[in-house]
Amino acid sequence: MYRAEIKLIRKADRMSVYALYLRGSAFLWHQVRCMMAVLFLIGKGQEEVSLIKHMLDVAKCPTKPK
């Protein structure tokens, strides 16, 4: 993955719509779905933001999340 960007698409009174733009040479099966699931959990307060840095550390997480 070369780049990831989240942009505000539409803002209403009680709801905002965002889009995730990804750029890369290839994506693994379900990779984008898994990334979005983690972002949703963080947004809902069910996970900490630090989870992303932890998951990207291949020394600590050498395999896919379970």
TAHU-V8022 format. One record per pair of residues at least 4 apart in sequence whose ideal C-beta (glycine too) atoms are under 7 Angstrom apart, sorted by sequence separation. I is the first residue (numbers start at 0). J is the second residue. D is the distance in Angstrom with one decimal. If there is no record, write none. Layout:
i->[I	I]
j->[J	J]
d->[D	D]
//
This chain:
i->[26	29	30	31	32	33	34	35	36	37	38	39	46	49	50	51	52	56	57	10	26	40	41	9	40	53	54	9	41	53	7	8	8	37	41	7	8	21	54	6	5	6	37	5	6	37	3	4	19	3	2	0	1	1	0]
j->[30	33	34	35	36	37	38	39	40	41	42	43	50	53	54	55	56	60	61	15	31	45	46	15	46	59	60	16	48	60	15	16	17	46	50	17	18	31	64	17	17	18	50	19	20	51	19	20	35	21	22	21	22	23	23]
d->[4.7	5.6	6.5	6.3	6.3	6.7	6.6	6.3	6.5	6.4	6.2	6.2	4.8	6.1	6.0	6.4	6.7	6.1	5.7	4.7	5.9	4.5	4.9	6.9	4.2	6.2	5.5	4.4	5.8	6.8	6.2	4.6	6.2	6.7	6.8	5.7	5.1	6.6	6.5	6.6	5.4	5.4	6.6	5.4	6.5	6.8	6.8	4.7	6.6	5.4	4.3	6.4	4.8	5.4	3.9]
//
